[in-house]
Amino acid sequence: MKAIILSDFGGPSQLRVEEVPTPVAGPHDVLVQVEAAGVCHHDLLHRAGKLAGAPKGVILGHEVAGRVVATGAAVSTLQVGDRITGYQRRFCGQCRDCLRGRQDLCRAVSLPAVDTEGAYAQYIRLPAVSAIRIPDNVSFQQAALASCPIGTAMRALISQAGLTAGETVLVNGASGGLGVHQIQIARALGAHVIAVTGDNAKASRLEELGASSVVVARDGNYSAEVWNKTGKKGVDVAMENLGSTLPQTLRATGMGGRIVVLGNIAPGAVEVSPGLLIGRRLRVQGSGSATLDEVSQSLAMIASGLVRPQIDRVMPFTQAAQAHALLEARQVNGRIILSGW
């Protein structure tokens, strides 16, 4: 089969089209013909060699949707022809966390492109338990975003932050894959959204998606403006999608606020004032991938129209390097989808 291989760590040119063996479904697996794969910033970090333990010489991609073309001998829940999206983690299904529905916490976890084949290929092998059927009115391209970024955004806003109607939520990196979907989910919950972007040209689009207010912060400083927009009370909830801007986000959050950290775009340390955390009684927590149940919920939200997957453009897999370059240059609103060869 054709696949995009990370030949070495470095720039987008390290992504090469190669012929590799087609995976064979094991007893508990399904073989899926890939119809759509999302390009996530996580892929860029892997390509650049900035993910600890992530190897080169692999197929990138963890956002995938496609059609089942073969099933393992022990698989009874899926059949050839089923349209599915893939859960972005591999889990054991037997530990305490898996049994209570927290597959995202499984310590036996393995990851596409790190431990198994990724989605930038004609076919991908998935455990049958990680394949989730797609509703009839949801396209492959939309479904590829159900686990990450939409499911990830749902987990952060609902399960972690507990966002409720009437609250105000800050979303930074708002024009990225996480941000554009967090805005929609927050609005569906009845919350007010303050979106932060570094590009004035993207502001109107964020308002169309449901942002109550947009702050353009080219220099990354936005806490003072957010503070003023909230009547100097600060936001109730904040989505930290970048990582390096955490100090700004903390200062923009009000008494008893909840901050959820999802992004680590530029890996490294940031300075945090313990006095600010104590004085404002702030709760800061990390969040990552959704659970299986939350991915199913995100598909339902897509099917109902409550969330519209934001696809900036669709490009063939052979242009994966160009897609990475566009995302790196911040010329993308939402997600780029790879589809077709």
C-alpha positions in Angstrom: 0.0 0.0 0.0 1.0 3.6 -0.3 1.8 5.5 2.9 3.4 8.7 4.1 6.6 7.8 6.0 8.5 10.0 8.4 12.0 9.4 6.9 13.8 11.4 9.6 13.1 14.1 12.1 13.0 17.6 10.7 10.9 19.8 8.4 7.9 18.9 6.2 10.2 17.5 3.5 10.9 14.5 5.7 7.4 13.2 4.8 7.9 10.8 1.9 5.4 8.7 -0.1 6.5 5.0 0.0 5.2 1.6 -0.8 4.9 -0.5 2.4 3.2 -3.8 3.3 -0.5 -3.6 3.9 -1.3 -4.5 7.5 -3.0 -7.8 8.2 -5.9 -7.8 10.6 -5.3 -10.0 13.7 -8.1 -12.0 15.4 -9.5 -9.0 17.2 -8.7 -6.4 14.6 -10.3 -4.8 11.6 -8.5 -3.6 8.5 -9.8 -0.2 7.4 -9.5 1.6 4.0 -8.6 5.1 5.0 -11.0 7.7 3.5 -9.9 10.7 5.6 -7.1 11.6 8.0 -6.8 14.9 10.0 -3.6 16.8 10.3 -3.1 17.6 14.0 -0.4 19.8 15.6 0.7 16.7 17.4 1.8 15.3 14.1 4.0 18.3 13.6 5.7 17.9 16.9 6.3 14.2 16.2 7.8 15.0 12.8 10.1 17.6 14.3 11.4 15.2 16.9 9.8 17.0 19.8 7.8 14.2 21.2 9.7 12.1 23.8 10.0 8.5 22.7 8.3 9.0 19.3 10.2 7.2 16.6 11.1 8.1 13.0 10.5 5.7 10.1 6.8 5.5 10.9 3.4 6.4 9.4 2.0 9.5 11.1 -1.6 10.4 11.9 -4.1 9.5 14.6 -7.3 11.2 13.3 -8.9 8.7 10.9 -12.2 7.6 9.3 -12.7 4.9 6.7 -14.5 1.7 5.6 -13.9 -1.8 7.0 -12.5 -4.1 4.4 -11.5 -7.1 6.5 -12.3 -8.4 10.0 -10.4 -10.7 12.3 -11.7 -14.2 13.1 -12.9 -13.1 16.6 -14.6 -9.9 15.5 -18.4 -10.1 15.7 -19.4 -6.4 16.3 -18.3 -5.1 12.9 -18.6 -6.3 9.3 -17.0 -5.5 5.9 -18.5 -2.3 4.6 -19.1 -0.6 7.9 -18.1 3.1 8.0 -16.1 3.8 11.1 -13.9 6.4 12.9 -10.9 5.3 15.0 -10.4 6.0 18.7 -7.0 7.6 18.9 -5.6 5.4 21.6 -5.1 1.6 22.0 -6.2 0.3 25.4 -6.2 -3.0 27.3 -10.0 -3.1 28.2 -9.2 -5.0 31.4 -7.7 -2.6 33.9 -9.6 -0.6 36.5 -9.7 2.5 34.4 -10.9 0.8 31.2 -13.6 -1.0 33.1 -14.9 2.3 34.4 -14.9 3.8 31.0 -11.7 5.8 31.3 -9.8 4.3 28.4 -7.8 7.6 28.2 -6.1 6.6 31.5 -5.1 3.1 30.5 -1.4 2.5 31.4 -1.2 -0.2 28.7 -2.0 2.4 26.1 -0.3 2.6 22.7 -0.6 5.3 20.2 -0.9 5.4 16.4 2.3 6.5 14.7 4.2 5.9 18.0 3.5 2.3 18.7 1.3 1.2 15.8 0.7 2.2 12.2 -0.7 5.7 11.7 -3.5 7.1 9.5 -1.5 8.7 6.6 -1.9 5.5 4.5 -4.3 3.7 2.3 -5.1 1.2 5.1 -4.9 1.1 8.8 -5.3 -1.8 11.2 -7.4 -1.1 14.3 -8.6 -3.1 17.3 -12.3 -3.7 16.7 -13.1 -2.1 20.1 -11.5 1.1 18.9 -13.6 1.4 15.7 -16.8 3.4 16.2 -19.6 3.4 13.6 -20.3 6.7 11.9 -23.9 7.9 11.6 -25.3 7.9 8.1 -25.5 11.7 7.8 -21.9 12.2 8.9 -19.2 12.2 6.2 -15.8 10.5 6.5 -14.1 13.9 6.5 -16.3 15.1 9.4 -15.9 11.8 11.3 -12.1 11.9 11.2 -12.3 14.8 13.7 -14.7 13.1 16.1 -12.1 11.7 18.5 -9.5 14.5 18.2 -10.2 17.4 18.2 -13.9 17.4 18.9 -14.0 14.6 21.5 -10.9 16.1 23.1 -12.7 19.5 23.3 -15.8 17.9 24.8 -13.8 16.1 27.5 -12.1 19.4 28.5 -15.2 21.5 28.6 -17.7 19.1 30.0 -16.0 16.3 31.9 -13.1 18.3 33.2 -14.1 21.9 33.6 -17.8 21.2 34.2 -18.8 24.3 32.1 -22.4 25.3 32.6 -24.9 27.7 31.0 -24.3 31.4 31.8 -20.6 31.0 32.6 -17.9 32.7 30.6 -15.1 30.6 29.0 -11.8 31.8 27.5 -10.6 29.9 24.5 -7.0 30.7 23.3 -5.5 29.4 20.1 -9.2 29.9 19.0 -8.7 29.4 15.3 -6.9 26.1 15.7 -8.5 22.6 15.6 -9.4 22.5 19.3 -10.5 26.1 19.5 -13.0 26.3 16.7 -14.8 23.3 18.1 -14.6 24.4 21.8 -16.4 27.6 20.8 -19.3 25.7 19.3 -19.6 23.2 22.2 -19.5 26.0 24.7 -22.2 27.9 22.9 -24.3 24.8 22.7 -24.0 24.5 26.5 -25.2 28.1 26.9 -21.9 29.7 27.9 -20.4 33.0 26.8 -17.1 32.6 24.8 -14.1 35.0 24.7 -11.9 33.8 21.9 -8.2 34.8 21.6 -6.4 34.7 18.3 -3.2 36.2 17.0 -4.6 37.1 13.6 -7.2 39.9 13.1 -8.3 38.3 9.8 -9.6 35.3 11.7 -11.7 37.3 14.2 -14.9 37.5 12.1 -14.9 33.7 11.5 -14.7 33.1 15.3 -17.7 35.3 15.9 -19.6 33.3 13.2 -18.8 30.2 15.1 -20.3 31.6 18.3 -17.7 33.6 20.1 -19.3 36.4 22.1 -16.1 38.5 21.9 -12.7 38.1 20.2 -9.4 39.4 21.5 -6.6 39.8 18.9 -3.3 39.3 20.7 -0.4 39.3 18.2 2.1 39.4 20.9 0.5 36.7 23.1 -0.6 39.2 25.8 -4.3 39.1 26.4 -5.0 38.9 30.1 -5.6 42.6 30.6 -8.1 42.9 27.8 -10.0 39.8 28.9 -10.0 41.1 32.5 -11.6 44.3 31.3 -14.2 42.6 29.0 -15.4 40.6 32.0 -15.9 43.7 34.2 -12.6 42.9 36.0 -14.1 39.7 37.3 -12.2 37.3 35.0 -13.5 34.2 33.2 -15.1 31.2 35.0 -13.4 28.6 32.8 -10.3 28.8 30.5 -9.1 26.4 27.8 -5.3 26.6 27.5 -4.7 25.2 24.0 -1.1 26.5 23.6 0.7 25.9 26.8 3.3 28.7 26.7 0.5 31.2 27.4 -0.6 29.6 30.7 0.6 32.6 32.8 -1.6 34.9 30.7 -4.6 32.6 31.0 -4.2 32.3 34.8 -4.3 36.1 35.1 -7.4 36.3 33.0 -9.3 33.8 35.2 -11.5 34.9 38.1 -12.0 33.7 41.6 -12.6 29.9 41.8 -11.9 29.6 38.1 -11.1 26.3 36.3 -8.3 26.1 33.8 -7.8 23.1 31.6 -4.5 22.7 29.8 -4.7 20.8 26.5 -1.9 22.2 24.4 1.9 22.1 24.6 2.7 23.7 21.2 6.2 24.8 22.2 7.4 22.2 24.8 9.1 23.8 27.8 8.5 25.2 31.2 6.4 28.3 32.1 6.4 30.4 35.3 3.4 30.1 37.5 2.8 32.2 40.6 1.7 30.1 43.5 0.2 33.3 45.1 -2.1 33.7 42.2 -3.4 30.2 42.4 -3.9 30.5 46.1 -5.4 34.0 46.1 -7.9 33.3 43.4 -8.5 29.6 44.4 -7.8 28.5 40.9 -8.0 24.9 39.8 -5.6 23.9 37.0 -5.7 20.5 35.4 -4.4 18.7 32.4 -6.7 17.0 29.9 -6.1 14.8 26.8 -8.0 12.5 24.6 -11.7 11.6 25.1 -13.1 8.3 26.2 -14.9 6.0 23.8 -18.2 7.1 25.1 -17.3 10.8 24.5 -16.3 10.1 20.9 -19.7 8.6 20.4 -21.2 11.7 21.9 -19.2 13.9 19.6 -20.4 11.9 16.6 -24.0 12.5 17.9 -23.3 16.2 18.2 -22.0 16.3 14.6 -25.0 14.4 13.3 -27.4 16.7 15.1 -25.7 19.8 13.7 -24.8 21.2 17.1 -21.1 21.0 16.1 -19.9 21.6 12.6 -16.5 20.1 12.0 -14.3 22.9 10.7 -12.4 21.7 7.7 -10.1 24.3 6.3 -9.3 22.4 3.1 -9.0 18.8 1.8 -5.7 17.8 0.2 -4.4 14.5 -1.2 -2.1 12.4 0.9 0.7 13.1 -1.5 0.6 16.7 -0.3 1.0 15.8 3.4 4.2 17.9 3.5 2.4 20.9 2.1 -0.3 20.4 4.7 2.3 20.4 7.5 3.9 23.6 6.1 0.5 25.4 6.0 -0.3 24.4 9.6 3.2 25.4 10.8 2.7 28.8 9.1 -0.6 29.3 10.9 -2.5 29.5 7.6 -5.2 27.1 8.7 -8.6 27.6 10.3 -9.6 24.4 11.9 -8.2 21.2 10.4 -6.7 20.1 7.1 -8.0 16.7 6.0 -6.0 14.4 3.8 -8.1 12.3 1.5 -7.3 10.4 -1.7 -4.1 9.8 -3.5 
